[in-house]
Amino acid sequence: MKNLRHMSLKRIHCFVAIANLGNFNDAAKELNLTPSAVSQNLKLLEEELGVTLIKRTTRSLLLTDAGQYFYQNVQNILAELDNLYSNAGTYNKEPKGELTITCPVAFGCSQLAPLIYEFSERYQHINVNIKLSDSLVNLNEEDYDIALRIVSMPPDNFSLHYLCPIDWVYCASTEYLARHGRPETIEDLRHHQLLMYPEMNPTLKKMDDAQSLKSIKSNCSLFSLQAVLNHKGVAYLPLYLLEDEIKNQRIEPLKLTEQLVFHTHRLYALYFPSRHNSPKILVFIDFLLEKFNQQKFSLEEG
């Protein structure tokens, strides 16, 4: 810790500028310093670390192995410090700015869309930007404030808030069952058209010859829901999409195992640890917790 306390951020910024631009003159212009001051800061940093970071030749500057390691890791640290600086400046102030969110398509359309307008009315100075995608967007590569994820196990490299359970059921339309018969077991699905979201269905994955099942696969629950409503087959869908359809008797849940409802997934809000004090993130998560505590996606099992 002693070395860290005495190490100047100015020296680190000089090193990063040299590594980015490849020479002392351009680094000096970017930092509004003289080339000799940039060179001196690099020398002092290397003395503090006890290693050579940049190999000087008459024609070029090259990162050493130690320099490459330090450069790669210090970039993340500087980004964290920048976020910390920004967040500290807005701490306890009115939430404002653009809130960027990534969310699964089906959940975003059916559950988030009706809530976002209320959130926007409540927080007049926050502009919401939502990208709906069923791909797992890499938060390290994309600039999002929050990722809403439906997963069985959340990743461990982000801060997160558990929001609500996401339960799943096998189902088909009443008309489809009248035409093709009601499956009573998982094995009976061999005789039906399956509308599959493979990544979300652990039961079918365990079947020895699951690949031989007659199926139409999709990575979006809304696609499968429309196919079910058009009487095209049996699907495995999240309960939040089905409540109204079950109540109106257009879709029937199917008990093919000892359980009717599969409690396999949960909804989480993920964000970078460095942004845990960001007012716009905090108020959005509190808003979601408030709304999802009021609404339970449940089904009586009998």
WOVENRA-V718690 format. One record per pair of residues at least 24 apart in sequence whose ideal C-beta (glycine too) atoms are under 6 Angstrom apart, sorted by the first residue. I is the first residue (numbers start at 1). GAP is how many residues later the second one is. If there is no record, write none. Layout:
i=I gap=GAP
i=I gap=GAP
This chain:
i=7 gap=41
i=11 gap=30
i=11 gap=33
i=11 gap=34
i=12 gap=62
i=14 gap=24
i=14 gap=27
i=14 gap=28
i=15 gap=27
i=15 gap=30
i=19 gap=52
i=80 gap=194
i=83 gap=191
i=83 gap=192
i=84 gap=190
i=87 gap=190
i=87 gap=191
i=90 gap=189
i=91 gap=186
i=95 gap=28
i=95 gap=31
i=95 gap=184
i=95 gap=185
i=95 gap=188
i=96 gap=29
i=97 gap=183
i=98 gap=29
i=98 gap=31
i=99 gap=27
i=99 gap=29
i=99 gap=46
i=99 gap=181
i=100 gap=29
i=100 gap=44
i=100 gap=45
i=101 gap=29
i=101 gap=45
i=102 gap=29
i=102 gap=35
i=102 gap=42
i=102 gap=45
i=103 gap=29
i=103 gap=45
i=104 gap=30
i=104 gap=46
i=105 gap=27
i=105 gap=29
i=105 gap=115
i=106 gap=115
i=106 gap=116
i=108 gap=24
i=110 gap=131
i=111 gap=129
i=115 gap=176
i=119 gap=168
i=126 gap=154
i=134 gap=85
i=134 gap=86
i=145 gap=136
i=146 gap=123
i=146 gap=125
i=147 gap=123
i=148 gap=121
i=149 gap=119
i=149 gap=121
i=150 gap=115
i=150 gap=117
i=152 gap=112
i=152 gap=113
i=154 gap=114
i=158 gap=112
i=159 gap=112
i=159 gap=114
i=159 gap=117
i=160 gap=108
i=160 gap=110
i=161 gap=108
i=161 gap=124
i=162 gap=106
i=163 gap=104
i=163 gap=106
i=163 gap=125
i=163 gap=129
i=164 gap=103
i=164 gap=128
i=165 gap=101
i=166 gap=72
i=166 gap=99
i=166 gap=101
i=167 gap=72
i=167 gap=94
i=167 gap=96
i=168 gap=68
i=168 gap=70
i=168 gap=94
i=169 gap=70
i=169 gap=84
i=169 gap=92
i=170 gap=66
i=170 gap=84
i=170 gap=86
i=171 gap=64
i=171 gap=66
i=171 gap=80
i=171 gap=82
i=171 gap=83
i=172 gap=62
i=173 gap=55
i=173 gap=58
i=173 gap=78
i=174 gap=78
i=175 gap=56
i=176 gap=55
i=185 gap=71
i=186 gap=70
i=192 gap=42
i=193 gap=40
i=194 gap=39
i=194 gap=40
i=195 gap=29
i=195 gap=32
i=195 gap=38
i=195 gap=40
i=201 gap=35
i=239 gap=58
i=239 gap=60
i=240 gap=57
i=260 gap=41
i=261 gap=38
i=261 gap=40
